[in-house]
Amino acid sequence: MSSILQSLLGTAYQPDSHWTSHYRVKAGYADYSASNTSRASFTVPDSTGRLAHYLAHKKYQKAAQWTKCRIVYHIEVKSADDSPDTPFPIAKEELERVSFCPLGWGGIPATPC
């Protein structure tokens, strides 16, 4: 995921600060200092709208409304065995974290653009 974000955002993506998972040590980065459940795997500000444009291009229609917004994306990465139908675990803390990052009416970010 880090390499995908790097290719999409270029120098706007900084793995040292935006890759907020402890698993980043496997790629040679220092361990992230916050607890496992305090942040998503990646916490990426999109002040240029590049990530929103990408999502809109990939047919996520609501993202087209975000291209002029300053959004911080909280991207949680999970893996599953075998097929897309395989369930994967989500911790209670991860679900609680999602409730603090709501979208407003119609999928527009709750903070003004």
N, C-alpha and C positions, 0 to 999 in steps of 0.2 A: 504494500500500500504506500509506503514511503516513496518508492521510486515512481509510482503513478502520480502522486501529488507533486513530486519534483518535476516530472515532465509536463504536468498541467499548469503549474504555477511558477515554474522557473525559480528565480532568486527570491520570490515572495514567500516560498516555502523554506523554512529553516528547521531541519530535523532536530537540532539541538534544543529548540524551544517548542516546536509544534508536535513532535513525536512524544506523546506524554504517557507512553506505556513502559513498563519495566522491561518488556521484551526487546527494547531497542539495544540493550547490552549485547545481544547476539549479533548485531550489525556493527559493533565496535564503539557505540556511543556510551557515555557515562549513564549510570542508572538514574532514572527519574526519581526525584526526592519525595514526591507526594505519595500518599497511600494508594494502594491498588484501586480503590473504588472512588477516589475523589475526582478523577478525570476520565474521559474517554480515551481510547487508544491514541487518537489524534485530536488535537485542539487547534483548528486552523482558522485564523482570521482571513476574510476575503474582502479586503478593502477595494480591490480593483474590479470585482464582479466576475473574474475569470472562472471560478468554480461554479457560480450560478449559471453563467453562459454554457459551460460544459454540460451541466445537468439539464438545462433547457434543450440543448442540442440532442441529448439522449432521450428526449421525449418526456421528461418530468416537467409538465406544463407549468406548475406553480412556480418553478424556479425562474421563469422568464420575468416574473414580477419582482424578483430579488436583485436583478442585475445592477441596480443603482443604490442598493442598500449596503450598509456595512454590517456584514453578518459574520459571526464566529460559528464555524461548523464544528460540532462535536461528533467525531466519527468513531463508532465502536466497531472493532473488527473481531469477528468470531469465526471459528472453523467448525465444520461438521464432517462426519464420516460419510463416505460413499455417495449419497444422492442429495439433491436439494430438499428432499422430504425428511431428511434426518433431523430430529430436534437437537437443539444445542442449549446449554445452560445459560440463564441470565440471572445474575445475583439480584437480590432485593435492592441493594444499594444502587445498582445500575438502573433499575426501573425508577427508583426515587430521583436519581439524577435527571432523567428525562423529564420528569414533571416540573423541574425548575427551568427548563428551556422551551417554553411553549411557543407555538405559533399562534398568531392572532386569527381573527376571522378570515376565512377563505384561504388559509395557508400562508398568509403574509406574516413575516416576522413581527412578534409582539412589540418590538422596539421600533420607533418611527424610522423611515428610510431618509 
